[in-house]
Amino acid sequence: MDASSDMRAFVQVVESQSFSGAATVLGLSPSAVSKLVMRLEQRLRVRLLHRTTRRLALTSEGDVYFARARQILADIEEAEAQVAKLRGAPRARLRVNTSVGFGSISSHRPCLIS
């Protein structure tokens, strides 16, 4: 896992309001999601979430990080969508050189070129 995985896990925990809900969305176990968030907090050297047995709450640092992380993840998704869109679309003019006889249309054959 990388830094973006930690960020994605944190954002999903906040949006789901639970580690188990985030785990379901991410296809991971709740303990794996918890470890990703703890690793993120250790790397940042700051507590992002207040955890109790009944609820989660963002710290002030967590609130700032959540807003930026959410935007960063949205930007990544947008960039990937743009690249995927370009991959499927023609990007240049196609020129075909052929002899006059091959290029002429016979009245006996249907025209396939529009």
Biopython code that builds the backbone (N, CA, C, O; Angstrom):
import numpy as np
from Bio.PDB.StructureBuilder import StructureBuilder

atoms = [
    (1, "MET", "N", (0.840, -1.180, 0.000)),
    (1, "MET", "CA", (0.000, 0.000, 0.000)),
    (1, "MET", "C", (0.885, 1.243, 0.000)),
    (1, "MET", "O", (2.010, 1.228, 0.499)),
    (2, "ASP", "N", (0.348, 2.314, -0.571)),
    (2, "ASP", "CA", (1.091, 3.554, -0.668)),
    (2, "ASP", "C", (0.349, 4.693, 0.031)),
    (2, "ASP", "O", (-0.698, 4.488, 0.646)),
    (3, "ALA", "N", (0.917, 5.902, -0.076)),
    (3, "ALA", "CA", (0.334, 7.067, 0.601)),
    (3, "ALA", "C", (-1.089, 7.337, 0.134)),
    (3, "ALA", "O", (-1.939, 7.717, 0.939)),
    (4, "SER", "N", (-1.362, 7.147, -1.157)),
    (4, "SER", "CA", (-2.724, 7.399, -1.641)),
    (4, "SER", "C", (-3.712, 6.376, -1.079)),
    (4, "SER", "O", (-4.888, 6.692, -0.895)),
    (5, "SER", "N", (-3.252, 5.167, -0.807)),
    (5, "SER", "CA", (-4.125, 4.160, -0.188)),
    (5, "SER", "C", (-4.485, 4.562, 1.237)),
    (5, "SER", "O", (-5.627, 4.397, 1.667)),
    (6, "ASP", "N", (-3.507, 5.090, 1.964)),
    (6, "ASP", "CA", (-3.767, 5.570, 3.322)),
    (6, "ASP", "C", (-4.772, 6.716, 3.285)),
    (6, "ASP", "O", (-5.704, 6.769, 4.088)),
    (7, "MET", "N", (-4.566, 7.635, 2.339)),
    (7, "MET", "CA", (-5.445, 8.794, 2.194)),
    (7, "MET", "C", (-6.861, 8.349, 1.832)),
    (7, "MET", "O", (-7.838, 8.839, 2.397)),
    (8, "ARG", "N", (-6.962, 7.419, 0.887)),
    (8, "ARG", "CA", (-8.273, 6.923, 0.454)),
    (8, "ARG", "C", (-9.001, 6.233, 1.608)),
    (8, "ARG", "O", (-10.209, 6.397, 1.777)),
    (9, "ALA", "N", (-8.257, 5.463, 2.399)),
    (9, "ALA", "CA", (-8.861, 4.780, 3.550)),
    (9, "ALA", "C", (-9.378, 5.800, 4.560)),
    (9, "ALA", "O", (-10.491, 5.658, 5.067)),
    (10, "PHE", "N", (-8.583, 6.822, 4.856)),
    (10, "PHE", "CA", (-9.002, 7.856, 5.805)),
    (10, "PHE", "C", (-10.267, 8.559, 5.326)),
    (10, "PHE", "O", (-11.214, 8.727, 6.094)),
    (11, "VAL", "N", (-10.285, 8.969, 4.066)),
    (11, "VAL", "CA", (-11.460, 9.664, 3.515)),
    (11, "VAL", "C", (-12.687, 8.760, 3.594)),
    (11, "VAL", "O", (-13.773, 9.218, 3.950)),
    (12, "GLN", "N", (-12.521, 7.489, 3.268)),
    (12, "GLN", "CA", (-13.661, 6.575, 3.298)),
    (12, "GLN", "C", (-14.158, 6.348, 4.724)),
    (12, "GLN", "O", (-15.363, 6.220, 4.944)),
    (13, "VAL", "N", (-13.249, 6.296, 5.690)),
    (13, "VAL", "CA", (-13.658, 6.150, 7.098)),
    (13, "VAL", "C", (-14.512, 7.340, 7.513)),
    (13, "VAL", "O", (-15.555, 7.169, 8.145)),
    (14, "VAL", "N", (-14.075, 8.542, 7.161)),
    (14, "VAL", "CA", (-14.821, 9.744, 7.532)),
    (14, "VAL", "C", (-16.182, 9.752, 6.840)),
    (14, "VAL", "O", (-17.199, 10.042, 7.471)),
    (15, "GLU", "N", (-16.203, 9.434, 5.547)),
    (15, "GLU", "CA", (-17.474, 9.446, 4.810)),
    (15, "GLU", "C", (-18.424, 8.354, 5.291)),
    (15, "GLU", "O", (-19.638, 8.556, 5.302)),
    (16, "SER", "N", (-17.895, 7.213, 5.683)),
    (16, "SER", "CA", (-18.722, 6.100, 6.161)),
    (16, "SER", "C", (-19.044, 6.217, 7.649)),
    (16, "SER", "O", (-19.946, 5.545, 8.149)),
    (17, "GLN", "N", (-18.312, 7.063, 8.345)),
    (17, "GLN", "CA", (-18.466, 7.241, 9.788)),
    (17, "GLN", "C", (-18.126, 5.986, 10.581)),
    (17, "GLN", "O", (-18.529, 5.848, 11.737)),
    (18, "SER", "N", (-17.377, 5.061, 9.952)),
    (18, "SER", "CA", (-16.947, 3.870, 10.679)),
    (18, "SER", "C", (-15.851, 3.150, 9.898)),
    (18, "SER", "O", (-15.732, 3.284, 8.680)),
    (19, "PHE", "N", (-15.059, 2.385, 10.639)),
    (19, "PHE", "CA", (-14.021, 1.586, 10.006)),
    (19, "PHE", "C", (-14.631, 0.402, 9.268)),
    (19, "PHE", "O", (-14.165, 0.029, 8.192)),
    (20, "SER", "N", (-15.671, -0.186, 9.844)),
    (20, "SER", "CA", (-16.291, -1.342, 9.185)),
    (20, "SER", "C", (-17.008, -0.936, 7.901)),
    (20, "SER", "O", (-16.970, -1.672, 6.915)),
    (21, "GLY", "N", (-17.657, 0.222, 7.901)),
    (21, "GLY", "CA", (-18.302, 0.710, 6.678)),
    (21, "GLY", "C", (-17.287, 1.007, 5.595)),
    (21, "GLY", "O", (-17.505, 0.686, 4.426)),
    (22, "ALA", "N", (-16.175, 1.621, 5.981)),
    (22, "ALA", "CA", (-15.102, 1.907, 5.024)),
    (22, "ALA", "C", (-14.505, 0.608, 4.495)),
    (22, "ALA", "O", (-14.189, 0.497, 3.311)),
    (23, "ALA", "N", (-14.353, -0.370, 5.381)),
    (23, "ALA", "CA", (-13.787, -1.658, 4.974)),
    (23, "ALA", "C", (-14.653, -2.328, 3.913)),
    (23, "ALA", "O", (-14.135, -2.902, 2.955)),
    (24, "THR", "N", (-15.957, -2.257, 4.082)),
    (24, "THR", "CA", (-16.875, -2.848, 3.106)),
    (24, "THR", "C", (-16.715, -2.182, 1.744)),
    (24, "THR", "O", (-16.635, -2.863, 0.721)),
    (25, "VAL", "N", (-16.669, -0.857, 1.733)),
    (25, "VAL", "CA", (-16.533, -0.118, 0.472)),
    (25, "VAL", "C", (-15.186, -0.405, -0.188)),
    (25, "VAL", "O", (-15.112, -0.558, -1.407)),
    (26, "LEU", "N", (-14.130, -0.477, 0.604)),
    (26, "LEU", "CA", (-12.777, -0.657, 0.073)),
    (26, "LEU", "C", (-12.417, -2.111, -0.196)),
    (26, "LEU", "O", (-11.394, -2.392, -0.819)),
    (27, "GLY", "N", (-13.242, -3.026, 0.265)),
    (27, "GLY", "CA", (-12.950, -4.449, 0.069)),
    (27, "GLY", "C", (-11.814, -4.945, 0.954)),
    (27, "GLY", "O", (-11.060, -5.836, 0.565)),
    (28, "LEU", "N", (-11.696, -4.366, 2.143)),
    (28, "LEU", "CA", (-10.665, -4.740, 3.097)),
    (28, "LEU", "C", (-11.305, -5.126, 4.418)),
    (28, "LEU", "O", (-12.511, -4.958, 4.600)),
    (29, "SER", "N", (-10.510, -5.639, 5.332)),
    (29, "SER", "CA", (-11.020, -5.916, 6.673)),
    (29, "SER", "C", (-10.988, -4.627, 7.487)),
    (29, "SER", "O", (-10.189, -3.736, 7.199)),
    (30, "PRO", "N", (-11.845, -4.516, 8.497)),
    (30, "PRO", "CA", (-11.801, -3.327, 9.359)),
    (30, "PRO", "C", (-10.435, -3.100, 10.002)),
    (30, "PRO", "O", (-10.004, -1.957, 10.156)),
    (31, "SER", "N", (-9.756, -4.182, 10.376)),
    (31, "SER", "CA", (-8.430, -4.014, 10.990)),
    (31, "SER", "C", (-7.420, -3.488, 9.976)),
    (31, "SER", "O", (-6.529, -2.722, 10.343)),
    (32, "ALA", "N", (-7.538, -3.884, 8.711)),
    (32, "ALA", "CA", (-6.629, -3.370, 7.675)),
    (32, "ALA", "C", (-6.857, -1.881, 7.459)),
    (32, "ALA", "O", (-5.903, -1.120, 7.297)),
    (33, "VAL", "N", (-8.112, -1.467, 7.457)),
    (33, "VAL", "CA", (-8.430, -0.042, 7.306)),
    (33, "VAL", "C", (-7.903, 0.738, 8.503)),
    (33, "VAL", "O", (-7.350, 1.825, 8.339)),
    (34, "SER", "N", (-8.066, 0.205, 9.679)),
    (34, "SER", "CA", (-7.566, 0.852, 10.889)),
    (34, "SER", "C", (-6.048, 1.018, 10.818)),
    (34, "SER", "O", (-5.517, 2.066, 11.187)),
    (35, "LYS", "N", (-5.360, -0.003, 10.350)),
    (35, "LYS", "CA", (-3.896, 0.071, 10.224)),
    (35, "LYS", "C", (-3.483, 1.127, 9.200)),
    (35, "LYS", "O", (-2.491, 1.828, 9.405)),
    (36, "LEU", "N", (-4.223, 1.250, 8.111)),
    (36, "LEU", "CA", (-3.905, 2.274, 7.105)),
    (36, "LEU", "C", (-4.044, 3.675, 7.700)),
    (36, "LEU", "O", (-3.200, 4.542, 7.474)),
    (37, "VAL", "N", (-5.110, 3.884, 8.457)),
    (37, "VAL", "CA", (-5.324, 5.200, 9.076)),
    (37, "VAL", "C", (-4.271, 5.463, 10.150)),
    (37, "VAL", "O", (-3.765, 6.580, 10.254)),
    (38, "MET", "N", (-3.936, 4.461, 10.942)),
    (38, "MET", "CA", (-2.899, 4.631, 11.962)),
    (38, "MET", "C", (-1.546, 4.931, 11.310)),
    (38, "MET", "O", (-0.786, 5.762, 11.806)),
    (39, "ARG", "N", (-1.253, 4.259, 10.213)),
    (39, "ARG", "CA", (0.007, 4.516, 9.504)),
    (39, "ARG", "C", (0.050, 5.951, 8.992)),
    (39, "ARG", "O", (1.089, 6.608, 9.060)),
    (40, "LEU", "N", (-1.082, 6.436, 8.479)),
    (40, "LEU", "CA", (-1.173, 7.815, 8.019)),
    (40, "LEU", "C", (-0.930, 8.785, 9.180)),
    (40, "LEU", "O", (-0.172, 9.746, 9.047)),
    (41, "GLU", "N", (-1.571, 8.527, 10.298)),
    (41, "GLU", "CA", (-1.390, 9.388, 11.474)),
    (41, "GLU", "C", (0.065, 9.364, 11.958)),
    (41, "GLU", "O", (0.597, 10.397, 12.366)),
    (42, "GLN", "N", (0.699, 8.214, 11.917)),
    (42, "GLN", "CA", (2.100, 8.118, 12.324)),
    (42, "GLN", "C", (3.004, 8.890, 11.372)),
    (42, "GLN", "O", (3.933, 9.574, 11.803)),
    (43, "ARG", "N", (2.728, 8.778, 10.087)),
    (43, "ARG", "CA", (3.542, 9.490, 9.099)),
    (43, "ARG", "C", (3.387, 11.004, 9.245)),
    (43, "ARG", "O", (4.359, 11.749, 9.122)),
    (44, "LEU", "N", (2.157, 11.452, 9.508)),
    (44, "LEU", "CA", (1.893, 12.884, 9.669)),
    (44, "LEU", "C", (2.256, 13.392, 11.060)),
    (44, "LEU", "O", (2.365, 14.597, 11.287)),
    (45, "ARG", "N", (2.441, 12.447, 11.992)),
    (45, "ARG", "CA", (2.715, 12.773, 13.402)),
    (45, "ARG", "C", (1.615, 13.639, 14.009)),
    (45, "ARG", "O", (1.885, 14.607, 14.720)),
    (46, "VAL", "N", (0.385, 13.274, 13.717)),
    (46, "VAL", "CA", (-0.766, 14.008, 14.240)),
    (46, "VAL", "C", (-1.956, 13.056, 14.320)),
    (46, "VAL", "O", (-2.063, 12.123, 13.525)),
    (47, "ARG", "N", (-2.829, 13.289, 15.260)),
    (47, "ARG", "CA", (-4.063, 12.509, 15.401)),
    (47, "ARG", "C", (-5.109, 13.128, 14.491)),
    (47, "ARG", "O", (-5.370, 14.327, 14.584)),
    (48, "LEU", "N", (-5.716, 12.334, 13.610)),
    (48, "LEU", "CA", (-6.724, 12.820, 12.674)),
    (48, "LEU", "C", (-8.148, 12.553, 13.155)),
    (48, "LEU", "O", (-9.079, 13.277, 12.803)),
    (49, "LEU", "N", (-8.307, 11.502, 13.964)),
    (49, "LEU", "CA", (-9.635, 11.091, 14.427)),
    (49, "LEU", "C", (-9.646, 10.894, 15.936)),
    (49, "LEU", "O", (-8.700, 10.364, 16.518)),
    (50, "HIS", "N", (-10.742, 11.333, 16.555)),
    (50, "HIS", "CA", (-11.038, 10.954, 17.938)),
    (50, "HIS", "C", (-11.891, 9.691, 17.829)),
    (50, "HIS", "O", (-12.958, 9.702, 17.214)),
    (51, "ARG", "N", (-11.410, 8.608, 18.430)),
    (51, "ARG", "CA", (-12.137, 7.346, 18.351)),
    (51, "ARG", "C", (-12.738, 7.003, 19.708)),
    (51, "ARG", "O", (-12.067, 7.078, 20.737)),
    (52, "THR", "N", (-14.001, 6.629, 19.693)),
    (52, "THR", "CA", (-14.620, 6.041, 20.874)),
    (52, "THR", "C", (-15.281, 4.756, 20.401)),
    (52, "THR", "O", (-15.288, 4.457, 19.206)),
    (53, "THR", "N", (-15.831, 4.002, 21.334)),
    (53, "THR", "CA", (-16.491, 2.756, 20.942)),
    (53, "THR", "C", (-17.773, 3.023, 20.165)),
    (53, "THR", "O", (-18.251, 2.151, 19.439)),
    (54, "ARG", "N", (-18.329, 4.214, 20.309)),
    (54, "ARG", "CA", (-19.602, 4.524, 19.672)),
    (54, "ARG", "C", (-19.507, 5.441, 18.459)),
    (54, "ARG", "O", (-20.385, 5.404, 17.597)),
    (55, "ARG", "N", (-18.473, 6.256, 18.373)),
    (55, "ARG", "CA", (-18.430, 7.185, 17.251)),
    (55, "ARG", "C", (-17.022, 7.657, 16.945)),
    (55, "ARG", "O", (-16.100, 7.508, 17.747)),
    (56, "LEU", "N", (-16.886, 8.236, 15.746)),
    (56, "LEU", "CA", (-15.639, 8.849, 15.293)),
    (56, "LEU", "C", (-15.876, 10.341, 15.121)),
    (56, "LEU", "O", (-16.962, 10.759, 14.720)),
    (57, "ALA", "N", (-14.878, 11.131, 15.420)),
    (57, "ALA", "CA", (-14.960, 12.571, 15.200)),
    (57, "ALA", "C", (-13.609, 13.048, 14.696)),
    (57, "ALA", "O", (-12.561, 12.576, 15.137)),
    (58, "LEU", "N", (-13.650, 13.984, 13.771)),
    (58, "LEU", "CA", (-12.415, 14.550, 13.240)),
    (58, "LEU", "C", (-11.783, 15.507, 14.246)),
    (58, "LEU", "O", (-12.480, 16.268, 14.916)),
    (59, "THR", "N", (-10.471, 15.460, 14.342)),
    (59, "THR", "CA", (-9.756, 16.486, 15.074)),
    (59, "THR", "C", (-9.689, 17.718, 14.167)),
    (59, "THR", "O", (-10.091, 17.640, 13.006)),
    (60, "SER", "N", (-9.203, 18.824, 14.656)),
    (60, "SER", "CA", (-9.085, 20.004, 13.794)),
    (60, "SER", "C", (-8.098, 19.731, 12.664)),
    (60, "SER", "O", (-8.311, 20.177, 11.536)),
    (61, "GLU", "N", (-7.016, 19.001, 12.956)),
    (61, "GLU", "CA", (-6.060, 18.624, 11.913)),
    (61, "GLU", "C", (-6.705, 17.660, 10.918)),
    (61, "GLU", "O", (-6.475, 17.752, 9.712)),
    (62, "GLY", "N", (-7.508, 16.742, 11.435)),
    (62, "GLY", "CA", (-8.202, 15.786, 10.586)),
    (62, "GLY", "C", (-9.180, 16.463, 9.653)),
    (62, "GLY", "O", (-9.342, 16.050, 8.505)),
    (63, "ASP", "N", (-9.836, 17.512, 10.147)),
    (63, "ASP", "CA", (-10.779, 18.260, 9.324)),
    (63, "ASP", "C", (-10.067, 18.921, 8.144)),
    (63, "ASP", "O", (-10.557, 18.879, 7.015)),
    (64, "VAL", "N", (-8.917, 19.528, 8.408)),
    (64, "VAL", "CA", (-8.132, 20.167, 7.346)),
    (64, "VAL", "C", (-7.643, 19.118, 6.346)),
    (64, "VAL", "O", (-7.752, 19.299, 5.133)),
    (65, "TYR", "N", (-7.102, 18.017, 6.879)),
    (65, "TYR", "CA", (-6.574, 16.960, 6.011)),
    (65, "TYR", "C", (-7.685, 16.330, 5.178)),
    (65, "TYR", "O", (-7.488, 16.043, 3.997)),
    (66, "PHE", "N", (-8.841, 16.115, 5.778)),
    (66, "PHE", "CA", (-9.963, 15.504, 5.063)),
    (66, "PHE", "C", (-10.380, 16.341, 3.858)),
    (66, "PHE", "O", (-10.594, 15.802, 2.772)),
    (67, "ALA", "N", (-10.497, 17.651, 4.041)),
    (67, "ALA", "CA", (-10.917, 18.525, 2.942)),
    (67, "ALA", "C", (-9.923, 18.458, 1.786)),
    (67, "ALA", "O", (-10.332, 18.353, 0.630)),
    (68, "ARG", "N", (-8.634, 18.516, 2.079)),
    (68, "ARG", "CA", (-7.615, 18.475, 1.023)),
    (68, "ARG", "C", (-7.535, 17.088, 0.394)),
    (68, "ARG", "O", (-7.428, 16.964, -0.826)),
    (69, "ALA", "N", (-7.586, 16.054, 1.216)),
    (69, "ALA", "CA", (-7.480, 14.682, 0.709)),
    (69, "ALA", "C", (-8.631, 14.353, -0.224)),
    (69, "ALA", "O", (-8.446, 13.711, -1.258)),
    (70, "ARG", "N", (-9.810, 14.795, 0.149)),
    (70, "ARG", "CA", (-10.990, 14.555, -0.685)),
    (70, "ARG", "C", (-10.813, 15.209, -2.063)),
    (70, "ARG", "O", (-11.137, 14.604, -3.085)),
    (71, "GLN", "N", (-10.301, 16.439, -2.086)),
    (71, "GLN", "CA", (-10.071, 17.145, -3.340)),
    (71, "GLN", "C", (-8.974, 16.473, -4.166)),
    (71, "GLN", "O", (-9.098, 16.350, -5.385)),
    (72, "ILE", "N", (-7.915, 16.043, -3.511)),
    (72, "ILE", "CA", (-6.817, 15.362, -4.205)),
    (72, "ILE", "C", (-7.318, 14.078, -4.856)),
    (72, "ILE", "O", (-6.994, 13.808, -6.013)),
    (73, "LEU", "N", (-8.097, 13.290, -4.135)),
    (73, "LEU", "CA", (-8.623, 12.041, -4.693)),
    (73, "LEU", "C", (-9.574, 12.310, -5.853)),
    (73, "LEU", "O", (-9.588, 11.559, -6.828)),
    (74, "ALA", "N", (-10.366, 13.370, -5.758)),
    (74, "ALA", "CA", (-11.254, 13.745, -6.867)),
    (74, "ALA", "C", (-10.434, 14.161, -8.082)),
    (74, "ALA", "O", (-10.791, 13.827, -9.211)),
    (75, "ASP", "N", (-9.337, 14.888, -7.863)),
    (75, "ASP", "CA", (-8.465, 15.294, -8.968)),
    (75, "ASP", "C", (-7.817, 14.086, -9.636)),
    (75, "ASP", "O", (-7.687, 14.049, -10.860)),
    (76, "ILE", "N", (-7.414, 13.111, -8.850)),
    (76, "ILE", "CA", (-6.823, 11.887, -9.404)),
    (76, "ILE", "C", (-7.844, 11.164, -10.275)),
    (76, "ILE", "O", (-7.520, 10.737, -11.383)),
    (77, "GLU", "N", (-9.070, 11.025, -9.786)),
    (77, "GLU", "CA", (-10.119, 10.357, -10.562)),
    (77, "GLU", "C", (-10.398, 11.101, -11.862)),
    (77, "GLU", "O", (-10.590, 10.477, -12.906)),
    (78, "GLU", "N", (-10.423, 12.428, -11.804)),
    (78, "GLU", "CA", (-10.672, 13.230, -12.998)),
    (78, "GLU", "C", (-9.546, 13.071, -14.013)),
    (78, "GLU", "O", (-9.807, 12.945, -15.210)),
    (79, "ALA", "N", (-8.306, 13.077, -13.552)),
    (79, "ALA", "CA", (-7.161, 12.897, -14.443)),
    (79, "ALA", "C", (-7.202, 11.532, -15.118)),
    (79, "ALA", "O", (-6.939, 11.423, -16.316)),
    (80, "GLU", "N", (-7.527, 10.502, -14.365)),
    (80, "GLU", "CA", (-7.605, 9.153, -14.927)),
    (80, "GLU", "C", (-8.745, 9.039, -15.934)),
    (80, "GLU", "O", (-8.608, 8.358, -16.951)),
    (81, "ALA", "N", (-9.860, 9.694, -15.660)),
    (81, "ALA", "CA", (-10.991, 9.672, -16.594)),
    (81, "ALA", "C", (-10.630, 10.384, -17.893)),
    (81, "ALA", "O", (-10.996, 9.921, -18.974)),
    (82, "GLN", "N", (-9.920, 11.497, -17.800)),
    (82, "GLN", "CA", (-9.518, 12.228, -19.002)),
    (82, "GLN", "C", (-8.566, 11.405, -19.857)),
    (82, "GLN", "O", (-8.690, 11.386, -21.082)),
    (83, "VAL", "N", (-7.622, 10.729, -19.225)),
    (83, "VAL", "CA", (-6.679, 9.892, -19.968)),
    (83, "VAL", "C", (-7.407, 8.728, -20.627)),
    (83, "VAL", "O", (-7.136, 8.399, -21.782)),
    (84, "ALA", "N", (-8.321, 8.108, -19.905)),
    (84, "ALA", "CA", (-9.088, 6.992, -20.467)),
    (84, "ALA", "C", (-9.926, 7.456, -21.653)),
    (84, "ALA", "O", (-10.069, 6.729, -22.636)),
    (85, "LYS", "N", (-10.471, 8.645, -21.567)),
    (85, "LYS", "CA", (-11.284, 9.199, -22.645)),
    (85, "LYS", "C", (-10.433, 9.445, -23.892)),
    (85, "LYS", "O", (-10.872, 9.179, -25.010)),
    (86, "LEU", "N", (-9.233, 9.947, -23.699)),
    (86, "LEU", "CA", (-8.329, 10.199, -24.821)),
    (86, "LEU", "C", (-7.872, 8.912, -25.484)),
    (86, "LEU", "O", (-7.695, 8.863, -26.701)),
    (87, "ARG", "N", (-7.682, 7.885, -24.693)),
    (87, "ARG", "CA", (-7.205, 6.609, -25.212)),
    (87, "ARG", "C", (-8.183, 6.019, -26.222)),
    (87, "ARG", "O", (-7.754, 5.403, -27.197)),
    (88, "GLY", "N", (-9.481, 6.192, -26.013)),
    (88, "GLY", "CA", (-10.477, 5.591, -26.882)),
    (88, "GLY", "C", (-10.858, 6.428, -28.084)),
    (88, "GLY", "O", (-11.479, 5.912, -29.013)),
    (89, "ALA", "N", (-10.506, 7.703, -28.097)),
    (89, "ALA", "CA", (-10.924, 8.595, -29.181)),
    (89, "ALA", "C", (-9.823, 8.721, -30.228)),
    (89, "ALA", "O", (-8.640, 8.749, -29.889)),
    (90, "PRO", "N", (-10.214, 8.798, -31.512)),
    (90, "PRO", "CA", (-9.211, 9.043, -32.550)),
    (90, "PRO", "C", (-8.551, 10.396, -32.307)),
    (90, "PRO", "O", (-9.198, 11.347, -31.868)),
    (91, "ARG", "N", (-7.249, 10.468, -32.598)),
    (91, "ARG", "CA", (-6.530, 11.694, -32.299)),
    (91, "ARG", "C", (-5.893, 12.335, -33.526)),
    (91, "ARG", "O", (-5.268, 13.388, -33.403)),
    (92, "ALA", "N", (-6.030, 11.741, -34.687)),
    (92, "ALA", "CA", (-5.367, 12.303, -35.871)),
    (92, "ALA", "C", (-6.185, 11.990, -37.116)),
    (92, "ALA", "O", (-7.061, 11.125, -37.101)),
    (93, "ARG", "N", (-5.889, 12.694, -38.173)),
    (93, "ARG", "CA", (-6.541, 12.470, -39.453)),
    (93, "ARG", "C", (-5.929, 11.242, -40.109)),
    (93, "ARG", "O", (-4.712, 11.054, -40.087)),
    (94, "LEU", "N", (-6.767, 10.423, -40.681)),
    (94, "LEU", "CA", (-6.321, 9.230, -41.381)),
    (94, "LEU", "C", (-6.347, 9.508, -42.875)),
    (94, "LEU", "O", (-7.389, 9.854, -43.433)),
    (95, "ARG", "N", (-5.218, 9.359, -43.509)),
    (95, "ARG", "CA", (-5.127, 9.547, -44.960)),
    (95, "ARG", "C", (-4.854, 8.197, -45.599)),
    (95, "ARG", "O", (-4.007, 7.438, -45.129)),
    (96, "VAL", "N", (-5.571, 7.902, -46.667)),
    (96, "VAL", "CA", (-5.401, 6.646, -47.379)),
    (96, "VAL", "C", (-5.043, 6.969, -48.820)),
    (96, "VAL", "O", (-5.772, 7.696, -49.495)),
    (97, "ASN", "N", (-3.925, 6.433, -49.293)),
    (97, "ASN", "CA", (-3.516, 6.586, -50.685)),
    (97, "ASN", "C", (-3.813, 5.294, -51.415)),
    (97, "ASN", "O", (-3.456, 4.213, -50.946)),
    (98, "THR", "N", (-4.465, 5.401, -52.563)),
    (98, "THR", "CA", (-4.826, 4.224, -53.340)),
    (98, "THR", "C", (-4.889, 4.600, -54.806)),
    (98, "THR", "O", (-4.803, 5.776, -55.157)),
    (99, "SER", "N", (-5.035, 3.618, -55.648)),
    (99, "SER", "CA", (-5.128, 3.878, -57.093)),
    (99, "SER", "C", (-6.526, 4.388, -57.432)),
    (99, "SER", "O", (-7.464, 4.197, -56.657)),
    (100, "VAL", "N", (-6.665, 5.030, -58.578)),
    (100, "VAL", "CA", (-7.950, 5.572, -59.015)),
    (100, "VAL", "C", (-8.970, 4.454, -59.186)),
    (100, "VAL", "O", (-10.128, 4.614, -58.801)),
    (101, "GLY", "N", (-8.567, 3.343, -59.747)),
    (101, "GLY", "CA", (-9.487, 2.224, -59.970)),
    (101, "GLY", "C", (-10.045, 1.662, -58.673)),
    (101, "GLY", "O", (-11.225, 1.316, -58.608)),
    (102, "PHE", "N", (-9.245, 1.570, -57.672)),
    (102, "PHE", "CA", (-9.699, 1.042, -56.396)),
    (102, "PHE", "C", (-10.623, 2.033, -55.694)),
    (102, "PHE", "O", (-11.550, 1.631, -54.990)),
    (103, "GLY", "N", (-10.378, 3.294, -55.882)),
    (103, "GLY", "CA", (-11.151, 4.318, -55.215)),
    (103, "GLY", "C", (-12.458, 4.666, -55.890)),
    (103, "GLY", "O", (-13.300, 5.318, -55.274)),
    (104, "SER", "N", (-12.663, 4.257, -57.132)),
    (104, "SER", "CA", (-13.913, 4.604, -57.809)),
    (104, "SER", "C", (-15.037, 3.711, -57.330)),
    (104, "SER", "O", (-14.821, 2.554, -56.968)),
    (105, "ILE", "N", (-16.233, 4.259, -57.333)),
    (105, "ILE", "CA", (-17.399, 3.534, -56.840)),
    (105, "ILE", "C", (-18.169, 2.987, -58.041)),
    (105, "ILE", "O", (-18.527, 3.723, -58.961)),
    (106, "SER", "N", (-18.409, 1.698, -58.006)),
    (106, "SER", "CA", (-19.172, 1.048, -59.059)),
    (106, "SER", "C", (-20.663, 1.216, -58.789)),
    (106, "SER", "O", (-21.088, 1.223, -57.634)),
    (107, "SER", "N", (-21.449, 1.349, -59.840)),
    (107, "SER", "CA", (-22.897, 1.478, -59.671)),
    (107, "SER", "C", (-23.526, 0.162, -59.266)),
    (107, "SER", "O", (-24.685, 0.139, -58.851)),
    (108, "HIS", "N", (-22.776, -0.960, -59.379)),
    (108, "HIS", "CA", (-23.306, -2.272, -59.020)),
    (108, "HIS", "C", (-23.065, -2.633, -57.552)),
    (108, "HIS", "O", (-23.669, -3.572, -57.034)),
    (109, "ARG", "N", (-22.203, -1.906, -56.901)),
    (109, "ARG", "CA", (-21.885, -2.214, -55.500)),
    (109, "ARG", "C", (-22.387, -1.091, -54.601)),
    (109, "ARG", "O", (-22.321, 0.080, -54.974)),
    (110, "PRO", "N", (-22.878, -1.436, -53.439)),
    (110, "PRO", "CA", (-23.314, -0.379, -52.518)),
    (110, "PRO", "C", (-22.106, 0.390, -51.983)),
    (110, "PRO", "O", (-21.028, -0.169, -51.780)),
    (111, "CYS", "N", (-22.311, 1.636, -51.769)),
    (111, "CYS", "CA", (-21.250, 2.497, -51.248)),
    (111, "CYS", "C", (-21.201, 2.363, -49.731)),
    (111, "CYS", "O", (-22.208, 2.566, -49.052)),
    (112, "LEU", "N", (-20.037, 2.024, -49.205)),
    (112, "LEU", "CA", (-19.859, 1.888, -47.780)),
    (112, "LEU", "C", (-19.193, 3.117, -47.164)),
    (112, "LEU", "O", (-19.055, 3.223, -45.946)),
    (113, "ILE", "N", (-18.786, 4.037, -48.029)),
    (113, "ILE", "CA", (-18.107, 5.248, -47.556)),
    (113, "ILE", "C", (-19.114, 6.382, -47.539)),
    (113, "ILE", "O", (-19.803, 6.632, -48.528)),
    (114, "SER", "N", (-19.191, 7.054, -46.424)),
    (114, "SER", "CA", (-20.131, 8.183, -46.365)),
    (114, "SER", "C", (-19.368, 9.484, -46.342)),
    (114, "SER", "O", (-19.975, 10.554, -46.293)),
]
sb = StructureBuilder()
sb.init_structure("model")
sb.init_model(0)
sb.init_chain("A")
sb.init_seg("    ")
for serial, (resi, resn, name, xyz) in enumerate(atoms, 1):
    if name == "N":
        sb.init_residue(resn, " ", resi, " ")
    sb.init_atom(name, np.array(xyz, "f"), 0.0, 1.0, " ", f" {name:<3s}", serial, name[0])
structure = sb.get_structure()
